[in-house]
């Protein structure tokens, strides 16, 4: 729970970023995996590509990752201006509890029937060589998937935090607050504010327009 409380404070504090860098929260919380390797998850999405100090809408819901694509279901949105201060804080607290609550069968849809991820938990900081040796995934060449299009800028001696590992895929957590961790040996993640449709319409190539500060969950798979 602490992780999400911290990131929510960072995203919504008017004074957290004095210079107003662009920032995004793109988190998924895995709930279930089926026999086909599809993943069911909760998610939270907050985007501030212009670096304004407004309190941005929070999009959240459940979805599944299948055939290297995210499909979000039953999306809801929490908008600051729709509530009093007290009511908004109450709704934010409920959202935080929901994000951090353990998987329940009633959460699952689209043919997912079991909260079965405990056996896949890793929760370790690992470098590229360790990941390749243990899971057979070369993160210097692998493709990474985020709720917005993204890619890794990685060398062999840099580390990422692995939360889960499956056959042919790992799930990693990136806390890329560049002003806070400058000089640390963590993998750099580049995520564009473009949606996947916009990204594909632009030819599927990264233009160099990326969020400066990112808190994101990524799925990394061999090509």
DOLOKOL-334810 format. One record per residue: x, y, z of N, C-alpha, C, O, CB in turn; residue in one letter; residue number from 1. Coordinates in steps of 0.05 Angstrom, whole numbers, always signed. Glycine has a CB too. Layout:
- npx, npy, npz, capx, capy, capz, cpx, cpy, cpz, opx, opy, opz, cbpx, cbpy, cbpz, type, seq
- X, Y, Z, X, Y, Z, X, Y, Z, X, Y, Z, X, Y, Z, A, NUM
...
//
This chain:
- npx, npy, npz, capx, capy, capz, cpx, cpy, cpz, opx, opy, opz, cbpx, cbpy, cbpz, type, seq
- +16, -24, +0, +0, +0, +0, +17, +25, +0, +10, +45, -13, -19, +0, +24, X, 1
- +39, +25, +14, +56, +48, +16, +65, +59, -11, +66, +83, -15, +81, +42, +33, X, 2
- +70, +40, -30, +80, +49, -56, +59, +67, -69, +66, +88, -80, +85, +25, -74, X, 3
- +33, +59, -69, +13, +75, -82, +7, +101, -68, +0, +121, -80, -12, +58, -86, X, 4
- +8, +100, -41, +4, +125, -26, +25, +145, -34, +19, +169, -39, +5, +120, +4, X, 5
- +50, +136, -36, +72, +155, -43, +68, +166, -71, +71, +190, -75, +99, +140, -41, X, 6
- +62, +149, -90, +60, +159, -118, +36, +177, -121, +37, +196, -137, +58, +136, -137, X, 7
- +14, +172, -106, -9, +190, -108, -2, +218, -97, -10, +238, -109, -33, +179, -93, X, 8
- +13, +218, -75, +21, +244, -64, +39, +259, -84, +36, +283, -87, +36, +240, -38, X, 9
- +57, +245, -97, +75, +257, -116, +59, +269, -140, +65, +290, -150, +96, +238, -126, X, 10
- +40, +254, -149, +25, +262, -172, +6, +286, -167, +2, +302, -185, +9, +240, -183, X, 11
- -4, +287, -143, -26, +307, -138, -18, +331, -122, -33, +350, -119, -48, +293, -125, X, 12
- +6, +331, -110, +15, +354, -95, +21, +377, -114, +36, +374, -134, +40, +348, -79, X, 13
- +10, +400, -109, +15, +424, -126, +44, +432, -125, +54, +445, -143, -3, +447, -118, X, 14
- +58, +426, -104, +86, +435, -100, +106, +414, -104, +130, +418, -99, +89, +447, -73, X, 15
- +98, +389, -112, +117, +367, -114, +138, +372, -135, +161, +364, -131, +102, +341, -119, X, 16
- +131, +386, -157, +150, +391, -178, +150, +421, -184, +134, +431, -199, +142, +374, -204, X, 17
- +170, +434, -172, +170, +464, -174, +173, +473, -202, +162, +494, -210, +192, +475, -157, X, 18
- +188, +458, -219, +193, +466, -246, +173, +455, -266, +173, +461, -290, +220, +459, -255, X, 19
- +155, +438, -257, +133, +428, -273, +141, +409, -296, +133, +414, -318, +119, +450, -285, X, 20
- +157, +388, -291, +163, +369, -312, +139, +353, -320, +120, +350, -304, +186, +350, -304, X, 21
- +138, +343, -344, +116, +325, -352, +118, +299, -336, +141, +291, -330, +117, +319, -383, X, 22
- +96, +287, -329, +97, +264, -312, +72, +246, -317, +52, +255, -327, +98, +272, -283, X, 23
- +75, +221, -309, +54, +202, -313, +56, +179, -293, +78, +171, -285, +54, +190, -342, X, 24
- +33, +169, -286, +30, +144, -270, +16, +124, -287, -7, +129, -295, +16, +149, -242, X, 25
- +28, +102, -293, +17, +82, -311, +21, +54, -298, +37, +38, -307, +31, +83, -339, X, 26
- +5, +49, -277, +9, +25, -261, -12, +4, -268, -35, +9, -271, +8, +32, -232, X, 27
- -2, -21, -268, -21, -44, -269, -15, -61, -244, +8, -63, -236, -18, -60, -295, X, 28
- -35, -74, -234, -33, -92, -211, -42, -119, -220, -67, -123, -223, -50, -82, -186, X, 29
- -25, -138, -226, -33, -164, -236, -51, -180, -217, -46, -179, -192, -8, -181, -243, X, 30
- -70, -193, -228, -89, -208, -211, -90, -238, -219, -92, -255, -201, -117, -197, -214, X, 31
- -88, -245, -244, -91, -272, -253, -78, -277, -280, -76, -259, -296, -121, -280, -254, X, 32
- -69, -301, -284, -58, -310, -310, -72, -336, -317, -77, -353, -300, -27, -313, -310, X, 33
- -80, -338, -343, -94, -363, -352, -75, -381, -367, -52, -376, -371, -118, -356, -368, X, 34
- -86, -403, -376, -70, -424, -389, -58, -414, -416, -39, -427, -426, -87, -449, -394, X, 35
- -69, -393, -427, -58, -382, -452, -37, -361, -448, -26, -350, -467, -81, -371, -469, X, 36
- -31, -356, -422, -11, -335, -416, -22, -307, -416, -6, -288, -415, +11, -337, -436, X, 37
- -48, -303, -418, -60, -277, -417, -61, -268, -388, -64, -284, -369, -89, -277, -429, X, 38
- -58, -242, -383, -57, -231, -356, -80, -213, -351, -87, -195, -367, -30, -216, -352, X, 39
- -93, -216, -328, -115, -199, -319, -104, -180, -297, -88, -189, -280, -139, -215, -309, X, 40
- -112, -155, -297, -100, -135, -279, -120, -113, -271, -139, -108, -285, -75, -123, -292, X, 41
- -113, -100, -249, -125, -74, -242, -105, -53, -254, -82, -59, -259, -129, -70, -211, X, 42
- -115, -29, -258, -97, -8, -268, -105, +20, -258, -128, +24, -250, -96, -8, -299, X, 43
- -85, +37, -259, -89, +66, -253, -72, +82, -273, -49, +76, -277, -82, +73, -223, X, 44
- -85, +102, -285, -71, +118, -306, -75, +147, -300, -98, +157, -298, -83, +110, -334, X, 45
- -53, +162, -297, -54, +191, -294, -34, +203, -313, -11, +194, -314, -48, +199, -264, X, 46
- -42, +223, -328, -24, +235, -348, -23, +265, -345, -44, +278, -344, -32, +227, -376, X, 47
- +1, +276, -344, +5, +305, -344, +28, +312, -363, +50, +319, -354, +12, +315, -314, X, 48
- +23, +310, -389, +44, +314, -409, +55, +343, -411, +76, +347, -421, +34, +306, -436, X, 49
- +39, +362, -401, +48, +390, -402, +61, +400, -377, +72, +422, -376, +25, +408, -409, X, 50
- +61, +383, -356, +74, +391, -331, +60, +412, -315, +72, +426, -299, +101, +401, -337, X, 51
- +33, +414, -319, +18, +434, -303, +16, +425, -274, +21, +402, -268, -10, +438, -315, X, 52
- +7, +443, -257, +4, +437, -228, -25, +431, -221, -32, +429, -197, +14, +460, -211, X, 53
- -42, +427, -241, -69, +420, -236, -70, +391, -226, -52, +375, -231, -87, +423, -261, X, 54
- -91, +384, -211, -96, +357, -202, -110, +342, -225, -133, +347, -232, -113, +355, -176, X, 55
- -95, +323, -237, -105, +310, -261, -125, +288, -255, -125, +277, -234, -81, +298, -276, X, 56
- -143, +283, -275, -162, +261, -271, -147, +234, -268, -126, +230, -279, -181, +259, -296, X, 57
- -158, +216, -252, -147, +190, -248, -166, +169, -261, -189, +167, -254, -144, +184, -217, X, 58
- -155, +155, -281, -170, +134, -294, -162, +107, -282, -139, +102, -278, -165, +135, -325, X, 59
- -182, +91, -277, -176, +65, -264, -197, +45, -271, -219, +51, -280, -174, +68, -233, X, 60
- -190, +19, -268, -208, -2, -274, -194, -29, -275, -173, -32, -262, -222, +3, -301, X, 61
- -204, -47, -291, -191, -73, -295, -188, -78, -325, -201, -65, -341, -208, -96, -282, X, 62
- -170, -97, -331, -166, -103, -360, -150, -128, -362, -144, -141, -343, -152, -79, -373, X, 63
- -142, -134, -388, -126, -158, -392, -105, -152, -414, -110, -136, -432, -143, -182, -400, X, 64
- -83, -166, -412, -61, -164, -431, -60, -191, -447, -55, -212, -435, -34, -158, -417, X, 65
- -65, -189, -473, -67, -213, -489, -55, -206, -517, -61, -185, -528, -96, -223, -492, X, 66
- -39, -224, -527, -27, -221, -553, -12, -194, -555, -13, -180, -575, -48, -222, -575, X, 67
- +1, -187, -533, +18, -163, -531, +2, -137, -533, +12, -117, -542, +39, -164, -553, X, 68
- -23, -138, -525, -41, -115, -526, -56, -112, -499, -64, -132, -488, -60, -116, -549, X, 69
- -59, -87, -490, -75, -81, -466, -103, -75, -475, -108, -61, -494, -63, -57, -450, X, 70
- -122, -87, -460, -150, -81, -464, -162, -73, -437, -164, -91, -419, -166, -105, -477, X, 71
- -169, -48, -433, -180, -39, -408, -210, -41, -408, -223, -34, -428, -172, -10, -402, X, 72
- -221, -51, -386, -250, -55, -383, -262, -38, -361, -248, -32, -341, -256, -85, -378, X, 73
- -287, -30, -364, -301, -17, -342, -285, +6, -330, -283, +8, -306, -309, -37, -320, X, 74
- -275, +23, -347, -259, +45, -337, -276, +66, -322, -298, +72, -331, -244, +59, -360, X, 75
- -265, +75, -300, -277, +96, -285, -257, +120, -282, -234, +116, -287, -286, +86, -256, X, 76
- -268, +143, -275, -250, +166, -273, -257, +182, -247, -280, +186, -241, -253, +184, -298, X, 77
- -236, +190, -233, -239, +207, -209, -229, +235, -217, -205, +238, -223, -223, +195, -185, X, 78
- -247, +255, -216, -241, +282, -224, -243, +301, -200, -264, +302, -187, -259, +291, -247, X, 79
- -222, +315, -195, -220, +331, -171, -243, +352, -170, -255, +356, -149, -193, +346, -170, X, 80
- -248, +365, -192, -268, +387, -192, -297, +377, -188, -315, +394, -184, -266, +402, -218, X, 81
- -301, +351, -189, -329, +341, -185, -336, +337, -156, -359, +329, -150, -331, +315, -200, X, 82
- -317, +342, -138, -321, +336, -109, -313, +360, -92, -297, +377, -100, -306, +311, -101, X, 83
- -323, +359, -68, -312, +377, -47, -284, +365, -40, -278, +342, -46, -330, +379, -22, X, 84
- -268, +381, -26, -242, +371, -17, -244, +346, -1, -229, +327, -5, -227, +393, -2, X, 85
- -262, +346, +19, -265, +323, +36, -275, +298, +21, -264, +277, +25, -285, +330, +59, X, 86
- -294, +302, +4, -305, +279, -12, -284, +268, -31, -281, +244, -34, -330, +288, -27, X, 87
- -268, +286, -43, -247, +277, -61, -226, +260, -46, -218, +239, -55, -234, +301, -75, X, 88
- -218, +270, -23, -198, +255, -7, -209, +228, +1, -194, +208, +2, -191, +271, +18, X, 89
- -235, +226, +8, -247, +201, +15, -247, +181, -9, -241, +158, -6, -276, +205, +24, X, 90
- -254, +192, -33, -254, +175, -57, -225, +166, -64, -221, +144, -73, -266, +191, -81, X, 91
- -206, +184, -60, -178, +177, -65, -168, +155, -46, -154, +137, -54, -160, +202, -63, X, 92
- -177, +157, -21, -169, +137, -1, -181, +110, -9, -168, +89, -7, -179, +145, +27, X, 93
- -207, +110, -18, -219, +85, -26, -206, +73, -50, -203, +48, -52, -249, +89, -32, X, 94
- -198, +90, -69, -183, +80, -93, -157, +68, -85, -149, +47, -96, -179, +103, -113, X, 95
- -143, +80, -67, -117, +70, -58, -120, +42, -45, -104, +24, -50, -104, +89, -38, X, 96
- -141, +39, -28, -146, +13, -15, -153, -8, -36, -143, -30, -34, -169, +16, +5, X, 97
- -169, +0, -55, -176, -19, -77, -152, -28, -93, -149, -52, -99, -197, -6, -95, X, 98
- -135, -10, -100, -111, -17, -115, -93, -36, -100, -80, -53, -113, -95, +8, -122, X, 99
- -91, -33, -74, -73, -49, -58, -86, -74, -46, -72, -89, -32, -61, -32, -37, X, 100
- -111, -78, -50, -124, -101, -39, -117, -126, -55, -112, -124, -79, -155, -98, -38, X, 101
- -117, -149, -42, -110, -174, -55, -131, -182, -75, -154, -173, -74, -105, -196, -35, X, 102
- -124, -200, -93, -142, -209, -114, -166, -223, -102, -164, -239, -83, -128, -228, -134, X, 103
- -190, -218, -113, -214, -232, -106, -227, -243, -131, -225, -231, -152, -234, -212, -91, X, 104
- -239, -266, -128, -252, -279, -151, -271, -260, -165, -274, -260, -190, -266, -305, -143, X, 105
- -286, -244, -150, -306, -226, -161, -293, -204, -178, -306, -192, -194, -322, -214, -139, X, 106
- -266, -200, -175, -252, -180, -191, -249, -190, -220, -246, -174, -238, -225, -174, -179, X, 107
- -249, -216, -224, -240, -228, -249, -263, -229, -269, -286, -233, -262, -229, -256, -244, X, 108
- -255, -226, -295, -275, -227, -317, -261, -239, -341, -238, -248, -339, -285, -198, -324, X, 109
- -275, -240, -363, -264, -249, -389, -252, -277, -388, -231, -282, -400, -243, -229, -399, X, 110
- -264, -295, -372, -255, -322, -371, -233, -328, -351, -224, -351, -349, -246, -330, -398, X, 111
- -223, -308, -337, -204, -313, -316, -219, -322, -291, -238, -310, -282, -187, -287, -310, X, 112
- -209, -344, -279, -224, -357, -257, -209, -361, -232, -221, -370, -212, -235, -383, -267, X, 113
- -183, -354, -231, -167, -361, -207, -148, -339, -200, -135, -327, -218, -152, -387, -212, X, 114
- -146, -332, -175, -126, -313, -165, -100, -330, -160, -96, -339, -138, -135, -298, -138, X, 115
- -84, -332, -180, -63, -353, -180, -35, -342, -184, -17, -356, -194, -69, -373, -202, X, 116
- -29, -317, -176, -3, -305, -182, +18, -308, -161, +41, -300, -165, -7, -276, -187, X, 117
- +11, -320, -138, +31, -322, -116, +56, -337, -124, +78, -330, -116, +18, -335, -92, X, 118
- +52, -357, -140, +75, -374, -149, +94, -359, -168, +116, -368, -173, +66, -399, -161, X, 119
- +85, -336, -179, +101, -322, -198, +114, -297, -187, +128, -282, -201, +83, -313, -221, X, 120
- +110, -292, -160, +122, -268, -148, +152, -270, -147, +163, -291, -140, +110, -265, -119, X, 121
- +165, -247, -153, +195, -245, -152, +203, -224, -131, +216, -231, -111, +206, -238, -179, X, 122
- +194, -199, -135, +200, -177, -117, +230, -175, -111, +238, -176, -88, +184, -180, -91, X, 123
- +245, -171, -132, +275, -169, -130, +285, -147, -149, +274, -144, -171, +289, -196, -135, X, 124
- +306, -133, -140, +321, -116, -158, +341, -132, -172, +358, -145, -159, +334, -92, -142, X, 125
- +341, -132, -199, +359, -149, -215, +371, -134, -238, +358, -116, -248, +343, -174, -225, X, 126
- +395, -141, -246, +407, -129, -269, +402, -146, -294, +391, -168, -292, +437, -124, -265, X, 127
- +411, -136, -317, +405, -149, -342, +416, -177, -344, +403, -195, -353, +415, -132, -365, X, 128
- +441, -180, -334, +454, -207, -335, +439, -227, -318, +436, -250, -326, +483, -205, -326, X, 129
- +430, -219, -294, +416, -237, -276, +389, -245, -289, +381, -268, -287, +411, -224, -249, X, 130
- +375, -226, -301, +349, -231, -313, +352, -251, -336, +336, -269, -339, +336, -205, -323, X, 131
- +373, -247, -353, +377, -265, -376, +384, -293, -366, +375, -312, -378, +400, -254, -393, X, 132
- +401, -295, -345, +409, -321, -335, +385, -336, -323, +382, -360, -327, +431, -318, -315, X, 133
- +369, -321, -307, +348, -335, -292, +322, -339, -308, +309, -359, -305, +341, -319, -267, X, 134
- +315, -319, -326, +290, -320, -340, +292, -322, -370, +272, -325, -384, +273, -296, -333, X, 135
- +317, -321, -380, +321, -324, -409, +312, -300, -425, +307, -302, -449, +307, -347, -419, X, 136
- +309, -277, -412, +300, -252, -426, +322, -232, -427, +332, -224, -406, +274, -240, -412, X, 137
- +330, -224, -451, +351, -204, -454, +338, -176, -455, +328, -168, -476, +368, -210, -480, X, 138
- +338, -162, -433, +323, -137, -432, +336, -115, -448, +324, -94, -453, +321, -127, -403, X, 139
- +361, -120, -457, +374, -100, -475, +363, -102, -504, +366, -84, -520, +404, -105, -476, X, 140
- +348, -124, -509, +337, -127, -536, +307, -132, -536, +294, -130, -556, +351, -150, -550, X, 141
- +296, -139, -512, +268, -147, -510, +249, -123, -515, +258, -100, -514, +262, -158, -483, X, 142
- +224, -129, -521, +204, -108, -525, +188, -104, -498, +181, -123, -485, +184, -116, -547, X, 143
- +184, -79, -491, +170, -73, -467, +143, -60, -473, +140, -45, -492, +187, -54, -449, X, 144
- +123, -66, -456, +96, -57, -461, +86, -43, -436, +87, -53, -413, +77, -81, -468, X, 145
- +76, -18, -440, +65, -1, -419, +37, +7, -427, +29, +2, -450, +83, +23, -412, X, 146
- +22, +20, -410, -5, +30, -418, -3, +51, -439, -23, +55, -454, -19, +41, -393, X, 147
- +19, +65, -442, +26, +81, -465, +50, +68, -478, +65, +54, -464, +31, +111, -457, X, 148
- +55, +72, -504, +79, +61, -517, +104, +70, -502, +107, +93, -495, +80, +69, -546, X, 149
- +123, +50, -498, +147, +56, -484, +170, +38, -492, +165, +17, -504, +143, +56, -454, X, 150
- +194, +45, -485, +217, +28, -490, +237, +32, -468, +236, +52, -453, +229, +34, -518, X, 151
- +256, +13, -466, +277, +15, -445, +303, +24, -458, +310, +17, -480, +281, -13, -432, X, 152
- +317, +41, -442, +344, +49, -449, +362, +36, -428, +365, +47, -406, +347, +81, -450, X, 153
- +375, +14, -435, +386, -3, -414, +414, -13, -422, +420, -18, -446, +368, -27, -409, X, 154
- +432, -15, -403, +458, -28, -406, +460, -51, -386, +443, -54, -368, +481, -8, -402, X, 155
- +480, -68, -389, +482, -92, -374, +484, -88, -344, +475, -105, -329, +506, -108, -383, X, 156
- +496, -66, -335, +501, -63, -307, +479, -47, -292, +482, -42, -268, +527, -49, -303, X, 157
- +457, -40, -306, +436, -26, -293, +414, -46, -284, +411, -68, -294, +424, -5, -313, X, 158
- +398, -37, -263, +379, -55, -251, +351, -45, -254, +345, -22, -257, +386, -58, -221, X, 159
- +332, -65, -253, +304, -59, -251, +291, -77, -230, +302, -98, -223, +290, -63, -279, X, 160
- +268, -68, -220, +254, -83, -199, +234, -102, -212, +215, -93, -225, +240, -64, -179, X, 161
- +239, -128, -209, +221, -148, -221, +200, -156, -200, +207, -165, -179, +237, -172, -231, X, 162
- +175, -152, -207, +153, -160, -188, +143, -188, -194, +136, -203, -175, +131, -140, -190, X, 163
- +141, -196, -219, +131, -222, -227, +147, -233, -250, +158, -217, -266, +101, -222, -233, X, 164
- +148, -259, -253, +161, -272, -276, +144, -295, -285, +136, -312, -269, +190, -281, -269, X, 165
- +138, -296, -311, +123, -318, -324, +141, -330, -346, +162, -320, -351, +96, -308, -335, X, 166
- +131, -351, -358, +145, -362, -380, +146, -342, -403, +125, -336, -415, +132, -389, -389, X, 167
- +170, -333, -410, +173, -314, -432, +167, -285, -426, +167, -269, -445, +156, -323, -454, X, 168
- +161, -278, -401, +154, -251, -395, +161, -244, -366, +160, -262, -349, +125, -245, -400, X, 169
- +169, -219, -361, +172, -210, -334, +156, -184, -331, +151, -170, -350, +202, -205, -327, X, 170
- +147, -178, -306, +134, -153, -300, +153, -136, -283, +162, -146, -262, +106, -157, -286, X, 171
- +158, -112, -290, +177, -95, -276, +164, -69, -268, +145, -59, -281, +201, -89, -294, X, 172
- +174, -58, -246, +164, -32, -235, +185, -11, -239, +208, -15, -232, +156, -35, -205, X, 173
- +177, +12, -250, +196, +34, -256, +187, +58, -241, +164, +68, -245, +197, +39, -287, X, 174
- +204, +69, -225, +199, +94, -211, +219, +115, -221, +239, +120, -209, +201, +91, -179, X, 175
- +212, +126, -245, +231, +142, -260, +227, +172, -254, +220, +187, -272, +229, +136, -290, X, 176
- +231, +179, -229, +230, +207, -221, +258, +219, -224, +273, +219, -205, +219, +211, -191, X, 177
- +263, +228, -248, +291, +234, -256, +305, +254, -238, +329, +252, -233, +292, +243, -284, X, 178
- +290, +273, -227, +302, +293, -210, +311, +281, -184, +329, +292, -170, +282, +316, -205, X, 179
- +299, +258, -176, +305, +246, -151, +327, +225, -152, +342, +221, -133, +281, +233, -139, X, 180
- +330, +212, -175, +349, +189, -177, +371, +194, -197, +383, +174, -207, +334, +164, -183, X, 181
- +376, +218, -205, +397, +224, -224, +423, +212, -215, +432, +215, -193, +400, +255, -228, X, 182
- +436, +197, -233, +462, +184, -227, +460, +156, -216, +480, +143, -214, +476, +201, -208, X, 183
- +436, +147, -209, +433, +120, -198, +434, +100, -222, +427, +107, -244, +407, +117, -182, X, 184
- +442, +75, -216, +445, +55, -237, +419, +40, -241, +418, +16, -237, +468, +36, -230, X, 185
- +398, +54, -249, +372, +42, -255, +367, +44, -285, +376, +63, -298, +349, +54, -239, X, 186
- +353, +24, -296, +346, +25, -324, +328, +50, -329, +310, +56, -313, +331, +0, -332, X, 187
- +334, +64, -350, +318, +87, -358, +295, +78, -375, +298, +62, -394, +335, +108, -373, X, 188
- +270, +87, -369, +247, +80, -385, +237, +105, -400, +235, +127, -388, +224, +68, -367, X, 189
- +231, +102, -425, +221, +124, -442, +193, +117, -451, +188, +98, -464, +240, +128, -467, X, 190
- +174, +134, -442, +145, +130, -448, +134, +155, -461, +137, +177, -450, +130, +122, -423, X, 191
- +121, +152, -483, +110, +174, -498, +81, +180, -488, +67, +161, -480, +110, +169, -528, X, 192
- +72, +205, -488, +44, +211, -481, +24, +201, -503, +0, +202, -498, +41, +241, -477, X, 193
- +34, +193, -526, +16, +183, -547, +1, +158, -538, +12, +141, -524, +31, +178, -573, X, 194
- -24, +156, -547, -38, +131, -544, -27, +111, -564, -13, +118, -582, -69, +135, -547, X, 195
- -34, +85, -560, -25, +65, -580, -36, +71, -608, -22, +67, -627, -33, +37, -571, X, 196
- -61, +80, -610, -72, +87, -636, -56, +110, -649, -49, +108, -673, -101, +94, -634, X, 197
- -50, +130, -634, -35, +153, -644, -6, +144, -652, +4, +152, -672, -33, +175, -624, X, 198
- +5, +127, -635, +32, +117, -640, +33, +101, -666, +51, +104, -682, +42, +100, -616, X, 199
- +13, +84, -669, +12, +67, -694, +7, +84, -718, +18, +79, -740, -9, +46, -691, X, 200
- -11, +105, -715, -16, +123, -738, +9, +138, -746, +12, +146, -770, -38, +142, -730, X, 201
- +27, +142, -727, +52, +157, -733, +74, +138, -744, +97, +146, -747, +62, +171, -708, X, 202
- +66, +113, -749, +85, +94, -760, +99, +76, -740, +117, +61, -747, +106, +109, -775, X, 203
- +91, +78, -715, +102, +61, -694, +131, +67, -687, +146, +50, -679, +101, +32, -703, X, 204
- +139, +92, -691, +166, +100, -684, +166, +122, -663, +149, +140, -663, +181, +110, -710, X, 205
- +184, +120, -644, +186, +140, -622, +198, +166, -633, +218, +166, -647, +202, +129, -598, X, 206
- +185, +188, -626, +193, +214, -636, +212, +228, -618, +223, +249, -626, +169, +231, -640, X, 207
- +217, +218, -594, +234, +232, -575, +218, +249, -555, +229, +262, -538, +253, +250, -590, X, 208
- +191, +249, -558, +174, +264, -539, +165, +244, -517, +147, +228, -521, +149, +276, -554, X, 209
- +178, +246, -494, +174, +227, -472, +167, +243, -446, +174, +266, -443, +198, +209, -468, X, 210
- +153, +229, -428, +149, +240, -401, +176, +242, -387, +194, +225, -391, +130, +222, -385, X, 211
- +179, +263, -372, +204, +266, -357, +204, +250, -331, +225, +240, -323, +208, +296, -350, X, 212
- +181, +248, -318, +178, +233, -293, +157, +212, -296, +134, +218, -304, +172, +252, -269, X, 213
- +164, +187, -290, +146, +165, -295, +146, +146, -271, +167, +139, -260, +153, +150, -321, X, 214
- +122, +137, -263, +119, +114, -245, +102, +94, -261, +78, +99, -265, +106, +123, -217, X, 215
- +114, +72, -269, +100, +55, -288, +106, +25, -283, +127, +18, -273, +107, +62, -316, X, 216
- +87, +9, -291, +90, -20, -292, +94, -28, -321, +78, -21, -338, +66, -35, -279, X, 217
- +114, -44, -327, +119, -53, -354, +120, -84, -356, +129, -97, -337, +145, -42, -364, X, 218
- +110, -94, -378, +113, -122, -384, +134, -125, -406, +132, -113, -427, +85, -134, -394, X, 219
- +154, -141, -400, +178, -144, -418, +179, -172, -428, +178, -191, -413, +204, -136, -402, X, 220
- +180, -174, -455, +179, -200, -469, +200, -202, -490, +207, -181, -503, +151, -204, -481, X, 221
- +211, -225, -495, +229, -230, -517, +215, -224, -543, +191, -229, -546, +239, -258, -517, X, 222
- +229, -214, -563, +217, -207, -589, +209, -233, -603, +198, -232, -625, +237, -192, -606, X, 223
//
